[in-house]
Amino acid sequence: MSARLPLVLRQLGRLQPPGPPRRLRELCLASSGGGGGCGGGEGLLGQRRLRDTQAGSSRGPGSRAPPARDSIVREVIQNSKEVLSLLRGKNPAFKPVLAIIQAGDDNLMQEINQNLAEEAGLNITHICLPADSSEDEIIDEILKINEDTRVHGLALQISETSFSNKILNALKPEKDVDGVTDVNLGKLVRGDARECFVSPVARAVIELLEKSGVNLDGKKILVIGAHGSLEATLQCLFQRKGSMTMSSQWKTPQLQSKLHEADIVILGSPKPEEIPLSWIQPGTTVLNCSHDFLSGKLGRSSPGVHGTGPIAEDVSLLAAALRIQNMVSIRRWFHEQQYRRWRLHCLKLQPLSPVPSDIEISRAQTPKAVDILAKEIGLLADEIEIYGKSKAKVRLSLLERLKDQADGKYVLVAGITPTPLGEGKSTVTIGLVQALTAHLNINSFACLRQPSQGPTFGVKGGAAGGGYAQVIPMEEFNLHLTGDIHAITAANNLLAAAIDTRILHENTQTDKKLGINKTDPSALTEEEMRKFARLDIDPSTITWQRVLDTNDRFLRKVTIGQGNTEKGSSRQAQFDIAVASEVMAVLALTDSLTDMKERLGRMVVASDRSGQPVTTGDLGVTGALTVLMKDAIKPNLMQTLEGTPVFVHAGPFANIAHGNSSVLADKIALKLVGEEGYVVTEAGFGADIGMEKFFNIKCRASGLVPSVVVLVATVRALKMHGGGPSVTAGVPLKKEYTEENLQLVADGCCNLEKQIQIAQLFGVPVVVALNVFKTDTRAEIDLVCELAKRAGAFDAVPCYHWSIGGKGSVDLAQAVREAASKKSRFQFLYDVQLPIVEKIRTIAQAVYGAEDIELSPEAQSKIDRYTEQGFGNLPICMAKTHLSLSHQPDKKGVPKDFILPISDVRASIGAGFIYPLVGTMSTMPGLPTRPCFYDIDLDTETEQVKGLF
């Protein structure tokens, strides 16, 4: 061991009053709080000790000579050092930090803390406040440290008069290494000492007594002048040792008789002058643990008070060492860091018939507070950021904490080619996790995309699920959430502004205007070189568009730069829907903050006049975009109607983007559910679009391997594919869809069979989930399930979650479990090293069933440019209608013998894919004749939203 502890002991020795030098073990310093210095050797107790020693007096059976206190301190610090070394061996990144908030100047106590911490290998920081700091000022500092994830423990060194309940309980219990909060005291009194921090002062008292051989069983303990947490902790610890404990204040009338009866006296505060020392009987063990330990004052004990027992009376140094030991508690830290079993309290459903509206069902259920949900699924308090009562963001630090935890099973929910009404993939996803967790007691997590405001106010409505399988509160889910899409919009449009501004200034400013008058490049300073750089962007090559999260067809083509101040820099441009932004794709595919920043910097926005790509990094806006996105990268935690957890994160469309929720949400959920749990995520639209991109883009980026595909079908959609009349949003369904028609169902199952075959291209087992509507007949349901199994599905199961919740999807959950137990044979559809054209052709032929592809001259030109620029080895993200396997929305079933037209090709280099536009595919949807917004309103008295579905 280094010389640091002897240095601390020497520092303590400097507190001794004038007089002959004395050995350390004879010093009587302020114990755990500082208030116990030594009087001179002529004090009454000192004289009594001398007489007792000369007379060979004994303190009773088992008494021993005083232990070398510093050896006990050494033992505690050495133990802490070894524990910390073990922790760092298994977790090299673990760097525990103890923060001490100190009011006033006490450099000696500060130095002692520092030396003890450094001896143990602990980092320590002091926050020094003025001695006269107010209660609110102290609490402000406490709250800052509470939220600082770099700090693991927090202690206070403030005056005794400042120790109000308000200050003490401002500390986070999990950082309260002195055990002063009501939460830690409550756990101790309840018998949960292993689950809380115990006062190091009280522990030091017990430690010194027991290490001196004192048998505490049956002893009479008198605690004088102690208050609050110290008094409660001492009483609790002594009672557990079988001692009879009495508490008293210094001015208690019966104090003298109590002192005469006591075997051991604990001084909780300095002795008043008027209390004579003669009241303490010879042979009584006296320990001083004044609260001055917390105030940082050493050497200011009761005048003339000395220990008279066989042990040293000072507990201050040992208490400081035990505080260090609290900091590096291996059991506590490992318990927090390791995966925790879920203790999930599921919410009960009381389904009604007929089924009420989605928003009525959502409002009828009271969600759990999100911090309670987070705790139930094993999240630590500092791993969540709460938004209101029912939403929270989850910090990415969890991935580091659980990096050694095995992942759960990975389930993808996809669907057949849908009607414009949607076929309920989100509803099936929610119903499945409610069944797994609320009814089969299996950990599961749903991972969903955040809905765009476009469809919410347009045709499709919200995306929270429906009926008794929803995310709640559904209006918060569908409207704004935590602002991620707004952050994407802001970042996207900042970049768009940067592009046009750069072109304007380069066109209108001379080098002299830029502040440069040198002609020798070697003479340029770094600042001048930065100013000198010209990107020389070719406006005709700009691919970056402004975005808005509203369906607005009139922004599909606009002219910008028509103001007089723009000096003729006008050009044609367009708006895309916000969720089609590459920033959204980057958010969905990134795996860390560092990776997101790199991806944002790689985004190609145009080419210069020599044909070289111009990136976000070239424009110098990468850092600003990352700042705008720093909170959006954290997944949003919500819950289902039955109280099971849901991540809502990222929301790229599947027809004009890759259509999957975030990689980060999936990765965090896979750790949280544990090895036997399930993460159920959903891919947009039909399997030919969302599922294909999930496998070829998302799984390629994440490295995750899916276990099962759940393919959602409805009798309604199958009838449409079998030749039924067109389905239009807002228009009542024709009788073919509300009456039994087995022929239409059988003919339409060709689309289901095709989608099963597409999933099998990737080697993943398929379970068909038939989302049952009240108009479906038993014969139609049985027919679909039979034909699905014949087509190669592992199983096909009717689901009733919409009408009765998770109970209605228990059969689906059991089928998924059985399918997931089979060994995965997952494979990608194509090698990314193939030429861009060949990858497009592979998707068109193998997935859509096209005979071939046809490239427009513009598409061919773009492919040539991207290949030349080195982007030819990226996966493909097809932008295609979701209403047909082909490029023509009215072609239902399984179209054949068609040529797939590629009208344009764009590159999302930051996200990491090339995306061809098929046919006349638009990246800005329009509003229908009767948009959903007609039905949406606010009750101004209750502030409740009406009309969302």
N, C-alpha and C positions, 0 to 999 in steps of 0.2 A: 504494500500500500504506500502511496506517496506521502510526502511530509505535510500534506494539506491539513489533515485532521489535527496533528500536533499544533499546527499554526492556529487553527480555530481555538484549540484549548488554551493556547497562550493568550489569544485575544480575550478570552473569557477571564483569564487570570488577571488581566490588566484592570478589571473592574473591582478588584479587591481593595478595601479601604487601606489607608496608611497603617503601617505597623509591620511587624516582622513577617518575612515571606512565609507562605504556607503552601503545603502540597495541594495539588488540584483536588484530590478527593476530599479535602477538608473545606474547600470553598463552599459557600452556601449562596448560590446565585438564584436569580429569578427563575423559577421553573418554567413551565410551559408558557408563560407569558411574560416573562421577563420580570416580574416584580419580586424577586427574592434575593437581594444581595446579602452580604455578610456583615454583621456587626463585628466589632473587635473581639479578640479572644477573651476579654474580660466580661463579656455579656453574661447575664444570669444563666442562660441555658448552656453557654460555653462552660461556666463554672460548674454547673450541675453535671455536664458530661464528664468533666475532669474528675469530680468526686465519685461519679458512678464507676468510672474506669479504675480509679485508684482502689475503690472498695471491691473491685472484681464483681460488680453487680451484673446481673443478667436480665435480659428483657423477656425471658420466658424460654420454654423449650424450643429448640430448633434455631435459636438466634445464631447469627454468624457475623463475622467481621464485615465492615462495609465493603461492597464490591468496588472495583475501579470503574467509576462511571464511564470514563472515556473508553474502556474496553467494550462496554455495552453499546456505546455509540458506534465504535468501530465495527462491531458485529452487524448492527443494523445497516450501516452504510455499505459494508462489504456484501451483505445479502442483497441489497438493492442493486448494487453494481452487477452482481452475477445474474439477477433476474433480468436486468436491462440488456445485458449481453446476450442472454438467451432469446429475448424478444427480438433483438436486432439480427440474430442469426437466422431466425425464421422470417423476419420482416425487415429487410435492410433499410427500407424507406421510413421505418418508424423512428421519429425524432421527438420524444415527449418534451413538452415545454411547460414549465410552471411559471405563471404570472403572479406577482405579488403587488397588490395595490397598497401603497404606503402613504399615509398622510403625515407629513412632517419629515424632518431630517434625522435619521438615525443611521449613520454610515456604518457603525459597528455591526448592528443586526443585519444590515444589508450585505455586509462583507461575509458574515458568518453563513447566511443563507447561500450566498454565491459559492463559498468554498465547499460547503457540504454537497451542494448540487453538482459541482464540477468533479468532486471526488467520486460521486456515484455515476458520473457520466450523463447527468441530466442538464438540459438547457434551462436557464432561468432568466426571467426579465422582470425588472422592477419598474412600476409606474409610480412615480413620485408626485404627490399632490401637496399643496400647501397644508400646513397643520390646521388651519382654520377652515378647511374645505367644508362646504355645506353637505347635508344629506343628499340632496339632488345631484350635486357634483360628483360625489362618490358613486352614486347609483349609475350615473351616466357612464362612468368608466367601467363599472361592472358589466353593464349591458353590452358595451363594445367588446369586452373580452369574451362574454358569453357566446357571441356570434362569430368569434375568430376561430376558424377551424384549425388553425396552426397551434392553438393553445389547448392543452389537455387538462390542466389544473389551474385553479385560481384560489389564492389565499389573501386575507386582509391583514394589514398591520396599521390599525387606526386606534385612536384613543378609546378607552373603555366607554366613555360617555357617548361615543358615536355608534355603539353597537345596538342599533334599533332593529326591531323585527323587520322593518321595511328594507333596511340595507341587507341584512343577512339573507332574507328570502328572495332578494334580487339575484343572488347567485344561482346559476344552473346547478341543480343537485348533482348532475354527473361530473361537474368540474369542482365541486365543493370539497377539496381535499382536507379541510379542517372539520368537516362534519357538523357545520353550524346551521344548516337549513332545516326547516321543519320536515321536509321529505326524508332526509337522511336520518334525522332523529326518530321519526315515526317508524322507519324500517328497523332501526336498532331496537326500539322498544318492542316491536312486534316479533322480534327474534330473527330478522333477516340481516344479520351482521355481514354476511357474505355478499349481500346485494347493495351495500351502502358504504360510505366513508364514515369511519369512527374517529372522533376527536383525537388527534395525536397527543394532546395534553393529558387526557384521561388515560389513554393507552400507556403513556410514559409512567404515570403513577403506578398502574398495575404492574408494568414491566419491572420497574425498580423494586417494588415490594417482593415480587415473586422471584426475581433473580437474586435477592438477598436471603432467600429461604424462608420468608414469612408465609405461614399457612393462614390464608385469609378466611378459611371456613370457621364461622362462629365468632370472628373478631367483631368488636364494636368500632365502627367507623364514624367519625364526626367530620362532616364537611362544613366549614365555616366560611361565610362570606362569598360563596359561589352563587352565580346567577345563570339563568337561561340554559343554553345548550351544555355548558360545562357541568353544571349541577345535575342536569338530567342524565347526562352520559355517565358521570361518576356513580350516581345512584344505581343506574342500570347495570353497569359492569360489576360493581361490588356485590349487588344482590345475586348476580349469576355465579359469583364465587362463594356464596353461602354466608356473606357477611351481613351483619345487622347495621344498616346505614341510617344515620340521623343527619338532618340538615339544620343549620342554624345561621342566623345573622349575628354580627358582632354585638349588636345592642339587645340581644335576647336576654330577658331577666334571668333565666335558668342556665346561662352559658357556663358559669363556674362549675355547677354540678355535672353538666354534660361533659365538660373537659376532664373532670375527675374520673368519669366512667369510661372514657374512650381509650381504646388500645392504640388507635391510629388517628391522627388529626391531619386533615387536609385543609390547607389555607387557600381559599379561593380568591382572596383579595388581601391587600396589606392590612396588618393588624393596627388598629387605632392605638394611640399612645396610652389611653386610659385603661386599657385591658392589661392587668399585670401578668407577667410571665409565670408568676408563682402558681397561677391557676392550672398550669399544665403539669401533670404528675411526672415524677422521674420515671424513666423507662418507656415513656410514650414516644412512639415514632411520629415525627412531624415532617410533612412534605409541603412545600410551597408551590402552588401552581396558579399564581395570580394571573388574571387576564392580561397582564402586561406582556405576556408572550405574544399575544395578538397585536398589541400596540407597538411592539418592537423595543420596549424598554427593558434593559437588563441592569441588574445591580441596584435596584431601588426597592428593596423588600422592607418588611416591617422592622423597625429599629430593634436591634438586639436579638432578633429571632434566629435561632440556630437549630439545626437538627439535633435530636437527642437519641436517635435510634441507631441501630447498627448499620444503617445505609446512608449514603449521601442524600441530602434533602432536595437538591436541585433537580428539576425535571426539564428545564428550558432547552438545554442542548439536545437531550434525548427526544424531546417533543419535536424539535426542528428536524432531527434525523428521521423520526417516524412519519413526519409529513412527507419527506422524500420517499419513504417506503410506500406511503399511500399512492404517490404519483406513479410508481412502477409496479403496482399490483398486477401480477401476471394473470391471476384468475379473472380479474375485472376486465383487463384489456383484451385478453384472448376471447372472453365471453362476448364482448362487444364486437370484435372483429370477425368472429366466425359466423357461419350461416346459422340462423335461428329458426327453430320450428315455428310454424305459424300457429297463432292462437286466435284464429279468426272467428268473430261472432257474426254469423250470417243473419240477415234481416228476413223476417217472415213475410210471405205474400198472402194476400187474401183476395184471390182473383174473383172478379165479378162477371156475370153473364147477363146481357151482352157485354162484350169488352168495351170499356170506355175509351175515349180518345187518348192518344199517347201522352199529351200534356196533363190530362186529368190523372192518369195512372202515375205519372212522374210526381205530381204534386201530392198525391195521396201517401207517398212513402217518404218517411223522414230519413235522410241519409245520415250515416255516422259522421262525426267530425273527422276531417281528413287526417289530422294528426293521430287520432286513435287508430284509424285504418292503417296508417304508415307503421305505427308501432306493432300492430297485429301481424304484419307481414315481414317484420324483421328490419325495418329501416331505422337508423339511428336519428336522434333528434336533430343533429347538425347536418343530416343528409337531405332534409326537405326544406323548401321555402314555401310557406303557406300563402295562398291567395284566397281570401275570404274564408268561408267555413267548409267548403266542399271541394276545393282544388288545391293542389300543391305541385310545385316543380321538384324534381328529384335530381340531386347533384351527381355529377359523374364520378365523384370520388368513390362511390359505392363499388364501381367496377374494380378498383384497385384493392379495396377491402376484401372483396369476394373472389379475387382472381383465381384462387385455388379450388373454388367450389365447382363441382361438376354441373354442367348444364342439364336442364330438363328436356322433355320431348318438344319438338317444334312442329306445329300443325298449321297448315295453310288452308284458309277458306276461300274458295273460288266459286265460279258459277257457270251455268250455261249462258248462251247469248241471251241477254235480257230483253224484256219489253221496255218501253220508255218509263214504266212505273217502277222498275227495279224489282228484283226477286227476293230480297231479304237476306243478303249475305251478312250484313251487320247484325241483323236480328238473330240469325243462326249462330254467329260468333258469340254473341252475348248469351244466348240460350245454352250453348255448349259449355261455356265456363261456369254459368250458374248451375248446370247439372253436375259438372265435375266437382265443384267445390262445395256448394250448398247441399247437395244431395248424395254425393259419393265420398265426400270428405277428402278430396284430392286437391292439392295445391294447383291452382291454375290462374293464368293471367290473360286477359284479352288485350291485344295491341291494335288500336284503331287509328285511322287517319283523322285529322281535324277537318271538319267539313268547311267547304268554301261558302262564302256568303252568296255566291252566284246561284247555285241550285237551291239554297235555302229560301231565297226570295223569288226563284224562278219556277222550275217545274217539279223537281224531284223532292223538294222539301229537305228536312234535316237528315242527319245520318247517325242518330243516336241509337238505332235499332227501333223496335216498335212493340206495342202491346205490353206484355209482361216480361219482355226481354229487352231492357233499355239501359243506357248509361244515364245516370241522374246526377244533378238536376239537368234535364234535357235542354232547357232554354240556355243554360250557361254553356253546355257542350256545343250547342249550335251557333251561339252568338258570341263572338270575340274570344271566348275561352280565356287564355292568359296573354293574348296579344301577339302570338307568334306570327300569324299571317300579316299582321300590320308591320311587324319588324321586317319581314321579307319584302313587303311592298316598299318600305322606306329604304332598305338597302338597295333593292333593284333600281329604284328611281334615282337614288343618289348617283349610282354608277352611270345611268343614262344621261343625267345632267353633266357628269364629268366628261363624258365622251364629246358631247356637242360643245361644251365650253372649251375643251382643249382644241378642237378644230377651229373654233372662232378666234381664240387668242393666237394660235399659230398663224392663221391667215391674216390677222390684222396687226401683229406686232413684229417689228424688226429685231434683229439680234441686239441692236443698240438699245432698243426699248426694254429688252430683257436684261439690260445692265452689263453687256459684254462689249468691250472695244479692243480685244486682243485678236491677233490673227494666228498666233502660234499655238496649236492645240496643247503642246507640252507645257505652256505657261499658264494654262487654266488651273484655277483652284478647284477643289471638289465642288464647292458651291456653284462656281461658274460652269463647270461641266454639267451639273444637274440642270442649270438653267439653259444650257446650250442644247440639251437633248430635244429633238423634235420628233414626234411620233409619225408625222406625215400620214395621218389616217386617210384612207380612201373612203369618202362618205357612201359610195355605192356598195361597199362591202359590209356596212354595219349590220350586224345580226342581232344586236341587243335592243330590245323593245321596252318601252314603259309598260307598267302593269297596274291593274286595278282589280279589287276583289268583288266586282259586280258584273253581271252579264249585261254588256252594253254593245250591241251590234254596230252602233254608229262610231265606235272607236276602232273598228277593224282597219280603217285606212284614214290617216289624218295628215295634214301638212303642218310641220313645225317650223319655227324660226321666222315668222312673218312680221314680227315687230320691227319698228324702225331701228331699234338699238342692236338688232342682230345683223345688220349690214349685209343683207342679201344671203344669209346662210340658211335659207329655207331648204327643206327636203321632205320627201314623203316618208312617213313612218307609220307605226301602228301601235295599238295597245293589245296586250295579251291579258288573259285572266291571271291573277296573282299566283295561283297555284301552279301555273305553267312556267313560272320563272325558273331559271336554272338555280337561283339561290335556294328555292324550295327543294330542288333535286339534290343539291349539295347537302342541305340540312338532313334530308332523308337517308343519304348514303354515307355520311361521315361517321367516324368512330371516336373522335376526340376533338377537343378545342383546337389543338395544334393542326390536326388533319383538316379541320374545317377551314382554318385560315389559309392553309396551303392550297386547298381546292378553290377557295374564293379568289386567291391570287392567280390561279391558272386559267380562270375563265377567259375564253377568247371572245372578244366583242366585235372585232373587225379585222381587216388586213391593212397594211400600209401600201403605199403605191408601188412598192417593189414586190408585193405578194406575200410578205412575212406577216405572221399573226400578231395582233396587238392584244395584250391581256390586261386584266384588272391591275396586275402588278405594275405593268408599264405606265398605267395612268396614276399610280401612287395612291390608290383608294382602298387597297386591301385592308389596311389597319382599321379604317373607318367602318368598312362593312362588317368586320369582325366585331367591333364594338357594338354595332347595332344588333348583331346576332348573338351576343354573348349569353343572354338569358334564354333566347329561343332554342338553343341547343339542348336545354334540359327538358326531358320528357315530363308530361303533365299527368299527374295521378288523379284519377276519379274512381267511381265505383258503380256497380250494377245495381239494379233494383233489389237484389238479394244480398248486397253488401260485399260482393267479391271485387277484387281490384282490377282496374283498367288503366292502361297507359294510352293517352291520346297524344299523338305526336307526328307532325308533318302531314301534308295532305296533297301530294301531287296527284292530278287526274291520271287515270289509266289510259285514256284514249289519246291525250296529247302530252303525257309525261309517263313516268314508269309506274305510277299507280299503287305505291305501297307505303305503309307507315315506316317509321325510322328504324334503321339498323340499331341505333343506340337503345331505343325502347325495347326492342326484342332482346338485345344482349343483357340488359339489366334485368328484365323479367325472367330470362332463362336462369340467371343466377339466383334470383329471389325464390323461385318455385322449388328449387332443389332438384336433385337427380330424378326423383320419382314424379315430379310435377309436369305440368303442360303449359306451354305458351301458345295461344291461338291468335294468329294474325290473319288479316283479310287483304286480298288483292282485288283491285277494282275491276268492275264489269266482268265479262266472260273470261274463261280460262285461256282463250286464245290471245287475250290482251294482258290482263293483270297477272295471271299465273305465269305466262311465258316470260314476262319481264321480271317477275319475282325470282324465277330460277336463273335466267341468263344474266341479269344485271345485279339484283340485290344479293343473291347468294354468292355470286362471284366476288362482290365487294366485301361481304361480311365474313365469308368462309363458313357460314352456318349451313348445316345440312338438314333439310326437312324430313320429318318422319312419315307424315300422312298428308294427303290432300282431301279436304272435305269439299265435294262438288255440290253446290246448291242448285236445286231445280224446283220449278213450280208447275203444277198442272196447267195453269194459265199460260205460261210461256211456251210450254210444249204444244199446246193447242195452236198457238200462234205459228209455231214452226211447222205444224202439220197442215197449214193452209187456212187457219182461222182468219177472220176479218182483222183489219189493222186495229191496234190499240193506241189510243191517244190520251195523253194526260188531261185530266179535267172533264173527260167525256165518259158517261156511263158505259160499262162493258156490255157488249152484245150478248145475246142469249147463249151463243155457242160457248161462252166462258163461264156461264152461271148454271148451265144444265149439263148433265152427263153426256159425254161424247167420246166413247172409247176409240173410235177410228181416228179422230183428230189427235188424240193423245198418242196412239201407236205410231201414226205417221210423223209426229213431231219428235219422237224419241231419237230420230236420226241425229239431231243436234246434240242431244245428251251423249249418244254413243261416240260422236266425233270428239267431244270435249274429254270424255274418258280416255280416248286414244291419245289425245294430246298430252294428258298427264302421264300416261304410260311411256311416252317418248323419253321422259326424264327418270324413269325407273322408280317412281314413287307410288305406293298403293293408294287407291281411291275409295273413299266412302261417300256414297251419294246421300245427301240430306234432302229429303223432299219436304219443303216448307209448306205445310198444309193450310189451306184456306177453308173457311166454313162451307163454301159451295162445292168443295171437292167430295166426290163419292168414294166409298170403300173400294169399288171396282176399279176406279181410275187410279187410286193410290196403289193398290196391289199390282196393277198392270205396270206402272212406272217402276216399282221396285223390282219386279221380275225381269223386265227388259234391261234395267241397269245392270243387274247381276250377270245376265247373259252377255252383256257388252264388255264384261271384264272387271266390273267394280268389285272390290273386296267385300263390300256389303252395301245395302241400300235400306235406309231407315226413314219412316215418316216422323216428322217432328211437330210438336204442338206447343212449343215454348211461347208463341205469340199469345195464346189464350190462357195458359196456366203457368208460365214461367219455366224455370229450370227442370222442374218435374217432368215437363213434356218433352225433354231432350235427353233423358237418362239413357234410353236405348241407343241414341246416337253417341253419347259419351262412352258407353261400354263398347260399341263397335270401334270407335276411335282408339280406345286403349288396346283393343285386341290387334288392330292393324299396326299400331305403333310398336308393338312387341316384335314385329317381323323385322328382319335385317334390311336396312335401306340399300338400294342399288342405284342411288342417285347419280345422274350424269348430266352434263351440259349438252345442249342441242348442237352447238357448233364450237369450233376452235376460233378464238378471237384473232389468231394470226392469219385467218383467211382474208382475202380482199373484201372490202366493204360491199361490193356488189354481190359477191357470193354469199355473204352472211345474210343480206336482205333476201336473196333468192331462196336460201334454205328456210327461212321463217315463212315466206310466202307459200312455198310448196308444201313443206312438212306440217305446218300449223294451220294455215288458212285453206289449203287445198287448191291454190292457184296453179294454173298451168305454167305461168312464167311471170316475169316482171317487165315493165316498160318504163325506162327512165326518160324524163324530159331533158332537153338540152341543159336547162339550168341545174337540174339534179346531177347530171353527169359532170358538169363543170365544177360543182361544189365537191363531188366525190374526188375528182382529180386534185382539186386544191387541198382538201384535207389529207389526202394520201401524201401529197408532196410535202405538206407541213409536218408529217410524222404522226398523224392521228389515225392511221388506217387500222391499228390493232385494238380499237375500242369495240365494246359490244354495241348492239343495235337496239334502239328504242323506237318502235314503229308508232307513228301518230296516225291512227286509223279509226273509223267509226266503230262504236261498240255495239251497234244494232244489227250487225251481220258479220259472218265470217269473211265476207268479201268487203270491197270498198263501197258497195252500194247498199245503203241502209234498208231498202225495201226487199232485198234478197234474203229470205229466211231459210230455215232448215240448214242444208249443207250445199251451198252453191258449188257448181263444178265448171270446169273448162273456161275459167275467166283469166284475163290478164290483169295483173295488179299494177296500176299506174303509180309511179313515184314522181310527184310533181315538184318536189323540192327536197333538199337535204340540209339539215342544220347540225351544228356540233355543240355539244355541252361538254367542253373539255374539263372543266372543273368537276362536274358531276361524274364525268367519265363515260360518256356514251355519245354515239352518233344517232341523230333521230331523223329518219326520212318521213316526209309528209305524204300520205297516201291520198290520191284523188284531190278533192276540194276541201280537205280537212281544215277547219278553222281553229285557231288557238284563242279565240274570244267568242264564247257562246252568246246567243241572243235571248231575249225574253220572249215567251210565248204569248198567244192572244190573251190568255187569262193567267197571269203570273200568281204565284203563291202570296205575293205581298198584299193582294186584295183582302186576304183573310187574317192578316197579322195586325194586331192592335195591342194597346196597352190600357189596362184599367188604371186610370190616374189616381184612384183612391187607394187601391191595394198595391199598386205598382206591379201587378202580375201581367205577364205576357199572355196574350190570347192568340189562337190560330196557328201556332207552330205545329208541325207534324213531322 
